[in-house]
Amino acid sequence: MAKKILLIDDSEITLQLERAALEARGYEVQAASTLVEFEKLLKVFRPDLILTDLHMPEAKGTDICRTLKNEYDTQDIPIVIFSSLDDEQLGKLAEQVGADGFLSKANGLDALGEKVDELVESILW
């Protein structure tokens, strides 16, 4: 059965590219570009992994992570922060907010599928 990923990114274009890259790897993907969309999807789509952009107008990925990790219904869903920051900065932020992992957009979309595969292997098994 395909692992389910819920993406949140405020850039529609980036979101479409991320979704296509992950679906090509066999993941079932739902995507949201706003916090409201994300919250609605989370009620009907139980993801195996949440991949959140760090900087968005409505909320920061770190705030989303903190909130979900403090909620009983969502605390067990692995969350990965995805940003253009370098790995060192992302690693520190991920640790501070209780994220299960991080990915740098600096690696490009070509590396996204492979990196998510690695994270899924290490986080979900």
Backbone as CSV, one residue per row, in Angstrom:
resi,resn,N_x,N_y,N_z,CA_x,CA_y,CA_z,C_x,C_y,C_z
1,MET,0.845,-1.184,0.000,0.000,0.000,0.000,0.892,1.251,0.000
2,ALA,0.507,2.205,-0.798,1.289,3.438,-0.923,1.234,4.243,0.367
3,LYS,2.378,4.782,0.756,2.434,5.679,1.910,1.758,6.991,1.525
4,LYS,1.061,7.580,2.487,0.317,8.812,2.236,1.076,10.010,2.789
5,ILE,1.227,11.010,1.941,1.933,12.235,2.323,1.012,13.432,2.150
6,LEU,1.021,14.295,3.160,0.275,15.549,3.100,1.288,16.684,3.009
7,LEU,1.208,17.443,1.924,2.116,18.565,1.684,1.434,19.873,2.026
8,ILE,2.185,20.813,2.574,1.693,22.183,2.716,2.811,23.133,2.302
9,ASP,2.483,23.964,1.310,3.436,24.936,0.766,2.611,26.063,0.169
10,ASP,2.984,27.302,0.437,2.186,28.427,-0.039,2.369,28.721,-1.523
11,SER,3.358,28.144,-2.162,3.570,28.347,-3.592,2.860,27.244,-4.372
12,GLU,1.829,27.615,-5.114,1.055,26.639,-5.902,1.948,25.896,-6.900
13,ILE,2.845,26.619,-7.548,3.723,25.996,-8.540,4.648,24.981,-7.872
14,THR,5.272,25.386,-6.784,6.160,24.484,-6.052,5.386,23.269,-5.556
15,LEU,4.182,23.500,-5.064,3.345,22.425,-4.559,3.035,21.408,-5.658
16,GLN,2.703,21.889,-6.846,2.417,20.992,-7.971,3.640,20.177,-8.356
17,LEU,4.802,20.817,-8.363,6.039,20.114,-8.709,6.408,19.082,-7.644
18,GLU,6.249,19.458,-6.376,6.529,18.530,-5.285,5.592,17.324,-5.353
19,ARG,4.320,17.621,-5.574,3.314,16.547,-5.653,3.645,15.580,-6.790
20,ALA,3.964,16.119,-7.952,4.290,15.276,-9.107,5.528,14.415,-8.830
21,ALA,6.535,15.007,-8.201,7.767,14.272,-7.898,7.494,13.120,-6.934
22,LEU,6.641,13.341,-5.958,6.337,12.301,-4.975,5.389,11.244,-5.538
23,GLU,4.416,11.659,-6.328,3.508,10.691,-6.942,4.268,9.787,-7.908
24,ALA,5.279,10.324,-8.579,6.098,9.526,-9.495,6.857,8.434,-8.735
25,ARG,7.071,8.638,-7.437,7.755,7.643,-6.594,6.775,6.657,-5.956
26,GLY,5.485,6.818,-6.255,4.486,5.879,-5.752,3.756,6.298,-4.492
27,TYR,3.962,7.520,-4.043,3.262,7.996,-2.855,1.863,8.491,-3.216
28,GLU,0.939,8.345,-2.276,-0.379,8.955,-2.406,-0.250,10.327,-1.762
29,VAL,-0.501,11.380,-2.522,-0.223,12.740,-2.053,-1.471,13.613,-2.087
30,GLN,-1.681,14.329,-1.001,-2.662,15.403,-0.937,-1.868,16.669,-0.640
31,ALA,-2.344,17.799,-1.157,-1.579,19.030,-1.015,-2.484,20.198,-0.645
32,ALA,-1.916,21.113,0.134,-2.638,22.312,0.558,-1.714,23.517,0.438
33,SER,-2.271,24.626,-0.020,-1.469,25.849,-0.141,-1.825,26.879,0.931
34,THR,-2.842,26.581,1.735,-3.214,27.475,2.834,-3.406,26.653,4.107
35,LEU,-3.347,27.318,5.226,-3.548,26.657,6.511,-4.962,26.095,6.614
36,VAL,-5.943,26.823,6.112,-7.340,26.357,6.152,-7.492,25.070,5.337
37,GLU,-6.937,25.051,4.128,-6.977,23.840,3.293,-6.306,22.672,4.004
38,PHE,-5.151,22.942,4.584,-4.399,21.924,5.296,-5.235,21.325,6.424
39,GLU,-5.860,22.174,7.222,-6.663,21.703,8.352,-7.846,20.869,7.878
40,LYS,-8.486,21.282,6.776,-9.607,20.513,6.220,-9.136,19.148,5.733
41,LEU,-8.035,19.128,5.012,-7.496,17.858,4.510,-7.115,16.921,5.647
42,LEU,-6.529,17.458,6.679,-6.073,16.644,7.799,-7.237,15.932,8.491
43,LYS,-8.433,16.490,8.388,-9.614,15.871,8.990,-10.096,14.655,8.201
44,VAL,-9.821,14.621,6.893,-10.333,13.536,6.054,-9.250,12.642,5.462
45,PHE,-8.004,13.055,5.566,-6.881,12.321,4.986,-5.854,12.086,6.081
46,ARG,-5.709,10.847,6.500,-4.757,10.526,7.577,-3.405,10.167,6.946
47,PRO,-2.481,11.134,6.920,-1.198,10.889,6.260,-0.244,10.051,7.114
48,ASP,0.662,9.388,6.434,1.746,8.694,7.111,2.876,9.671,7.422
49,LEU,2.878,10.797,6.679,3.940,11.791,6.811,3.403,13.150,6.367
50,ILE,3.785,14.195,7.091,3.449,15.570,6.702,4.750,16.261,6.317
51,LEU,4.731,16.899,5.166,5.880,17.656,4.676,5.446,19.109,4.595
52,THR,6.009,19.953,5.461,5.572,21.350,5.523,6.691,22.328,5.170
53,ASP,6.321,23.305,4.365,7.227,24.406,4.070,7.442,25.175,5.369
54,LEU,8.558,25.825,5.474,8.879,26.551,6.697,8.254,27.939,6.728
55,HIS,8.376,28.675,5.626,7.911,30.067,5.603,6.665,30.205,4.745
56,MET,5.554,30.529,5.417,4.282,30.749,4.730,3.614,31.971,5.339
57,PRO,2.773,32.651,4.580,2.158,33.873,5.092,1.269,33.659,6.320
58,GLU,0.483,32.574,6.333,-0.488,32.366,7.408,0.125,31.787,8.676
59,ALA,1.133,30.959,8.502,1.744,30.276,9.653,3.103,29.744,9.243
60,LYS,3.966,29.626,10.196,5.279,29.041,9.930,5.172,27.525,10.093
61,GLY,5.973,26.817,9.325,6.002,25.370,9.447,6.354,24.921,10.852
62,THR,7.176,25.720,11.533,7.544,25.377,12.906,6.326,25.457,13.835
63,ASP,5.461,26.449,13.610,4.246,26.577,14.423,3.287,25.418,14.158
64,ILE,3.166,25.061,12.891,2.309,23.929,12.522,2.824,22.667,13.202
65,CYS,4.116,22.471,13.157,4.730,21.296,13.771,4.465,21.260,15.275
66,ARG,4.723,22.359,15.937,4.492,22.417,17.393,3.038,22.089,17.739
67,THR,2.124,22.700,16.994,0.696,22.489,17.248,0.316,21.023,17.061
68,LEU,0.726,20.439,15.938,0.359,19.055,15.660,0.995,18.080,16.647
69,LYS,2.204,18.366,17.075,2.881,17.486,18.032,2.280,17.597,19.436
70,ASN,1.532,18.661,19.703,0.885,18.836,21.002,-0.569,18.375,21.016
71,GLU,-1.095,17.999,19.860,-2.477,17.527,19.761,-2.505,16.002,19.822
72,TYR,-3.395,15.447,20.620,-3.473,13.997,20.798,-3.685,13.264,19.466
73,ASP,-4.583,13.783,18.629,-4.937,13.106,17.371,-3.828,13.131,16.327
74,THR,-2.900,14.062,16.445,-1.877,14.208,15.402,-0.449,14.057,15.907
75,GLN,-0.254,13.863,17.192,1.101,13.849,17.747,1.970,12.723,17.209
76,ASP,1.345,11.658,16.707,2.129,10.528,16.223,2.421,10.578,14.724
77,ILE,1.934,11.593,14.024,2.211,11.716,12.588,3.598,12.344,12.410
78,PRO,4.499,11.657,11.724,5.820,12.238,11.478,5.712,13.512,10.635
79,ILE,6.479,14.525,11.026,6.471,15.812,10.325,7.888,16.144,9.891
80,VAL,8.000,16.529,8.620,9.285,16.921,8.044,9.180,18.372,7.610
81,ILE,10.123,19.184,8.043,10.183,20.592,7.650,10.988,20.690,6.355
82,PHE,10.451,21.463,5.425,11.022,21.574,4.086,11.255,23.054,3.796
83,SER,12.514,23.437,3.552,12.828,24.847,3.371,14.102,25.025,2.557
84,SER,14.357,26.255,2.160,15.581,26.559,1.415,16.766,26.855,2.342
85,LEU,16.559,26.803,3.645,17.670,26.973,4.576,18.661,25.824,4.409
86,ASP,19.868,26.026,4.898,20.843,24.941,4.799,20.546,23.862,5.846
87,ASP,21.158,22.703,5.663,20.888,21.552,6.523,21.155,21.831,8.005
88,GLU,22.199,22.575,8.308,22.532,22.855,9.700,21.424,23.657,10.384
89,GLN,20.959,24.728,9.709,19.888,25.555,10.275,18.593,24.753,10.392
90,LEU,18.275,23.990,9.347,17.051,23.191,9.368,17.099,22.134,10.464
91,GLY,18.240,21.515,10.636,18.383,20.503,11.676,18.119,21.063,13.058
92,LYS,18.660,22.252,13.324,18.443,22.908,14.620,16.964,23.237,14.823
93,LEU,16.332,23.809,13.785,14.912,24.146,13.883,14.060,22.903,14.097
94,ALA,14.344,21.856,13.334,13.578,20.615,13.459,13.654,20.073,14.879
95,GLU,14.829,20.109,15.447,15.020,19.621,16.815,14.251,20.483,17.814
96,GLN,14.295,21.797,17.634,13.628,22.723,18.560,12.117,22.525,18.598
97,VAL,11.514,22.195,17.446,10.049,22.120,17.387,9.514,20.691,17.417
98,GLY,10.400,19.725,17.532,9.968,18.340,17.617,9.646,17.688,16.286
99,ALA,10.143,18.262,15.190,9.932,17.651,13.874,10.711,16.345,13.801
100,ASP,10.237,15.451,12.967,10.869,14.143,12.834,11.990,14.136,11.799
101,GLY,12.070,15.214,11.031,13.118,15.306,10.025,13.053,16.635,9.304
102,PHE,13.962,16.815,8.356,14.011,18.057,7.585,14.595,17.760,6.208
103,LEU,14.226,18.599,5.259,14.752,18.523,3.894,15.048,19.927,3.418
104,SER,16.142,20.091,2.735,16.484,21.394,2.187,16.048,21.477,0.725
105,LYS,15.336,22.538,0.395,14.943,22.772,-0.999,16.162,23.097,-1.853
106,ALA,17.262,23.425,-1.207,18.491,23.751,-1.933,18.980,22.557,-2.759
107,ASN,18.557,21.348,-2.370,18.944,20.150,-3.112,18.172,20.000,-4.422
108,GLY,17.105,20.784,-4.584,16.315,20.755,-5.807,15.241,19.676,-5.789
109,LEU,14.282,19.837,-6.684,13.177,18.892,-6.755,13.620,17.519,-7.237
110,ASP,14.698,17.475,-7.995,15.185,16.189,-8.477,15.536,15.263,-7.325
111,ALA,16.003,15.829,-6.227,16.408,15.029,-5.070,15.254,14.772,-4.096
112,LEU,14.117,15.446,-4.291,13.021,15.353,-3.335,12.536,13.918,-3.137
113,GLY,12.233,13.223,-4.208,11.719,11.862,-4.094,12.667,10.945,-3.359
114,GLU,13.930,11.010,-3.716,14.943,10.168,-3.087,15.079,10.490,-1.597
115,LYS,15.104,11.778,-1.274,15.245,12.189,0.126,14.018,11.771,0.948
116,VAL,12.827,11.904,0.363,11.619,11.483,1.074,11.645,9.969,1.267
117,ASP,12.090,9.223,0.255,12.226,7.763,0.408,13.116,7.443,1.609
118,GLU,14.239,8.132,1.713,15.176,7.895,2.823,14.527,8.219,4.163
119,LEU,13.801,9.346,4.224,13.147,9.728,5.477,12.040,8.751,5.849
120,VAL,11.263,8.338,4.864,10.190,7.379,5.128,10.782,6.090,5.686
121,GLU,11.862,5.638,5.084,12.536,4.417,5.578,12.991,4.582,7.026
122,SER,13.601,5.704,7.347,14.148,5.884,8.696,13.078,6.238,9.732
123,ILE,12.021,6.936,9.317,11.001,7.386,10.271,9.885,6.359,10.455
124,LEU,9.421,5.766,9.371,8.235,4.918,9.444,8.535,3.448,9.687
125,TRP,9.792,3.038,9.576,10.090,1.623,9.823,11.143,1.465,10.866
